[in-house]
Amino acid sequence: MKINKTRIAYFITPHGFGHATRACAGIAELASRNANLEFEIFTTVPKWLFEESLIGISYRYNYLDCDLGLVQKSPFQEDIEATLMELRERIPFGKQNNTEVLKKLESLQIHGIVCDIAPMGIYFAEKLGVPSVLVENFTWDWIYSGYNKLAENADKVIKYLEDWFTRADLRIQTEPVCLPSKKGRQEIIQVKPVARRVYQSKEELFKKLEIPEDKKIVSISMGGIEGSKIPVSLLEKRSGCIFILPNTGNFEVEKFGNRIELGRKSRVYHPDLIAASDLVVGKMGYSTYSETYCLGIPFLHIKRDQFRESFIMETYASRNSYGSGITEKEFLEMKWLNGIQKWINMKVLPRENGVVKLAKAIEKLFQLS
């Protein structure tokens, strides 16, 4: 007997990987609680991220440019001029020919739409007449209003996006929340940081990478953004620990003394690597932060003072996490190496993952249980 599947669409911004990993965490939790769910993912986030995060889950990847975010010059620098030009081309949503996407959604009989800060999903939910969920710790109207050039030249765009974000039926704010929303026409709930689950034990990962059991692990992560120039020669002078650099190229595993580089073909799942680490050093992005928070791993985060979200996250981290902030200059000069021993030896405990509360709220709105 054929079982009718309930299809949920996810629209995910491609800006960094934090939004996609948060979406994956939600999808995995919903799937574990509801066996008859199928997911349609709309984004330009690389397909491999979903392949490694959603093993055994029924989903389909649909390549769709559904959100801009910020145009980046480098992992630490945004291109505001290019962002402004792109926004003018994309908004309002009706400027683009969305007929084919709408037809596809209709043919799939989508039950509801979840958006991780890609407001176009809310637009399509209204067109289809189905409920919508916004998952966020910030929205683009709030981010854009923090840049003088955007605030002065894209005021109508900012207000347009703000309106669409308030039109979601349910707004789930995941800590650290940049701007707590007030009760309005939409239901609002707040949850703890949301992170993907761990699949592999530390012992299994050590065996896979042939790492001696007595070694301490320091993972250096830039949140999946290419273009980082890490002076690896300085790492080689440090003894007593292994440095692991994930997502550094299109290969499997390469070893250089006390340094291991994991390519995209390594099949090492990032949350498993975080869980096996004694210390994580990297860009303050949602994915890496939420995983270190939930797993209780010390995190030395690189400050990004020009990005509005970072101040909120760094303040939250200083109050709720183990670790400290360093500047980009300090990171590249490797000055942080002199003080890592206290973090490596720290005994920590995992914390609550907000994904369960998030999934329950979506289930309630979509009437899944």
Summary of the structure (lengths in Angstrom):
residues: 369
radius of gyration: 20.6
end to end distance: 21.1
largest distance: 63.7
contacts: 1209
relative contact order: 0.14
helix: 40%
strand: 22%
